[in-house]
Amino acid sequence: MTPEVNCPQCGEVNPASARFCMACGASLARNCPSCGVEAPAGTRFCGACGAGLDGAAPASAAPKEPSAIEERRTVTVAFADVSGYTAVAERLDHETVKALIERCLTRLAAEVEIFGGRVDKYIGDNVMAVFGAPTAHEDDAERAVRAALGMQAAMSELNRAIAPEFGFELGLRIGVNTGEVLAGRIGEAYTVVGDTVNVASRLQAAAPVGGILVGERTQRQSATSIVYRKLEPVSLKGKAKPVPVWEALAVKEPAASGEAPAAGTPLVGRSEQLGQLEALIERAVRDAGPQLLTVIGEAGVGKSRLLREFEALLQRREPPVRTCRGRCLAFGSSVVYWPLSEMLRAECGILDVDSSEQARAKLTERLGPLLSAHEDPELVEHRLASLARLLGAELPDDHLAAQEEDQQSARESFFGAVRAVFEALAGEGAVVLAWEDVHWADEGTLDLIEYLAQWLRAPVLQVCLARDELLARRPNWSTLRRTVTTTFLEPLDQRDTRALVAALLGESVTAIELPETLAERSGGNPLFAEEMVQRIAAEGGATAAELPDTIQGLLAARLDSLEPFERQLVAHAAVLGRTFWEAALEPLAAAAGENLTTTLAGLREKDIIIPGEGGSAGQPELAFKHVLIRDVAYEILPKAARARKHAEVGAFIERRVGEGGEGIVALAAEHYARAAALGGEVRMPVEELDGLRTRALECGEAAGDTAAALYSNLEALAHYDTAATFAEPGGTS
């Protein structure tokens, strides 16, 4: 008997070899819950790590577990509490109650997994979910709130079956909070601990039935995507002051087609790329044919900002150029053609709350006349039916017609319908299709973009915004046609970065060194510069050294994408500083049995480290490409681990450089001082801490002596003062 698999979206039975549902187009592939590698439909075990799929136990390989190393991480925690059954539980059998709660919690957990979270534990009728550990994403707060909204919708769906069966409905209270935690193992379980978890739990207790309460950092990080209502601050146990809270109401609707968003950050240093976009739309109009431009750049470098400026320019043209925008979601890759559905919904005015009948009517009203101008009525109906399936607006006869087509024919019909729609829209004037975050796109969307670039016969410019991961997925991405262009968006140079920071600061500059400091720390990344300026403006006590959550999330996600030993090596190098020596990493590589040269080469290819500009004692120097990558890698390490690594670095410096002069002696003293200070903060064992304090005292005095011998009196006094704190019992700073 031929193996089969049911579609998770519509339930249609498909051959096990199918990658997409033949009825609704949904992806039939799954991601392994252990390692994240895509698992083909119908498989029971992951081909990469051997983990069981759908609860199956692996035959010969244990699932990949989160790292046993403790880490300090910024995460978003969600607590969901099922309520309402207690009053009637006494008339239900215990097994019935258990089965009912298990049914609910399992369904809620599915929403957590859809958005890339991890169920940390079940506590009675509560589920605790964590977003950001063991793997961070740049948008963990948004993911958590979307999952919470999904859980409320799932509970409503469950109640439609529970009410007739049991005669009552269950409620759900959810609390979501973002903050720092310590992540690691307690016993055999990987979990997170800290005040962030406690606050999330108390927010859940304070939430109304059917409601979602979120803390301030969660709201701030997800406000661009979620509709919130600000509530009165609430008093929570253990908090001296009332805590600001918001109620999450819904996901924001995408902007209407052709509506250029606000520019925001000043556009600096991108005139060449903007001119390239203008030239390509002119070429598309002149040739009445397609053009495809892919803009490649790291997160925050200004891809979306460039697109916004281009859209604003298009709106000033006569006549204005229509823009259709679609965003590929990191947590939506299992939903095929998501950005296309966004484009069509915006173009036809279809809302999430619309019924399938309403969606079908809007689709037909907007696109029917356009297609009818070029095609016969029967073909138009076939086109609309194909698009309706994508939007969940199909009619019963659409479903029957789809079953009659084989998979390849259905795909060709669908692509042909999309092509016909955009050609019809371009008949009203040139069209720009803006595909954002294409590195997260499903394979079907990537195929569609390339298909349109080849077969469109109308003035349509496709603009794809992507990170380097796209080229890793598809090395030959659209390289074979003359209508295709790829441009790489590099960080701004120092002059443009300073100009951007000055424009962002405006008249708020209070210290002459602030623009220079911000420009240096932002490393030419416009998003980093903007986020740091906004934080300083919003929080009077903030400094350029304090990372906003947005930057922290972006860089933490980038570090989590590294191989395990690469991450370990980066963390060790971060303790050394912005610059470091390769030899200082050799003991770590030897202990792990890894090839240091190969690993460093991989980190250079991934733009984590670069060759340094100097060296000491014959040691070639390496450096972090971005100082903020170093900062995030350093902050991830628990303080006790940092203390011990600083001590190791101090010992390495002493061994390798000996009497190397003031700078080298002072560097060793600095590492021992940090080791002793951190050790005191976490209350290391007395014997170990005393050893660190002794070395900090001795090296600090030696650094002072060296500075005094060179007549650097102020520096000598500073070294002596620092050393003196470790001469006193309990001195740690």
Secondary structure, 3 states (H helix, E strand, C coil): CCCEEECCCCCCEEECCCCECCCCCCECCEECCCCCCEECCCCCECCCCCCECCCCCCCCCCCCCCCCCCEEEEEEEEEEEEECCHHHHCCCCHHHHHHHHHHHHHHHHHHHHHCCCEEEEEECCEEEEEECCCCCCCCHHHHHHHHHHHHHHHHHHHHHHHHHHHCCCCEEEEEEEEEEEEEEEECCEEEEECHHHHHHHHHHHHCCCCCEEECHHHHHHHCCCEEEEECCCECCCCCCCCECCEEEEEECCCCCCCCCCCCCCCCCCCHHHHHHHHHHHHHHHHHCCCEEEEEECCCCCCHHHHHHHHHHHHHCCCCCCEEEEEECCCCCCCCCCHHHHHHHHHHHCCCCCCCHHHHHHHHHHHHHHHHHCCCCHHHHHHHHHHHHHHCCCCCHHHHHHHHHCCHHHHHHHHHHHHHHHHHHHHCCCCEEEEEECHHHCCHHHHHHHHHHHHHCCCCEEEEEEECCHHHHHCCCCCCCCCCEEEEECCCCCHHHHHHHHHHHHHHHCCCCCHHHHHHHHHCCCHHHHHHHHHHHHHCCCCCCCCCCHHHHHHHHHHHHCCCHHHHHHHHHHHHHCCEEEHHHHHHHHHHHCCCHHHHHHHHHHCCCEEEEEEEECCEEEEEECCHHHHHHHHHHCCHHHHHHHHHHHHHHHHHHHCCCCHHHHHHHHHHHHHHHHHHHHCCCCHHHHHHHHHHHHHHHHHHHHHHHHCCCHHHHHHHHHHHHHCCCCCCCC
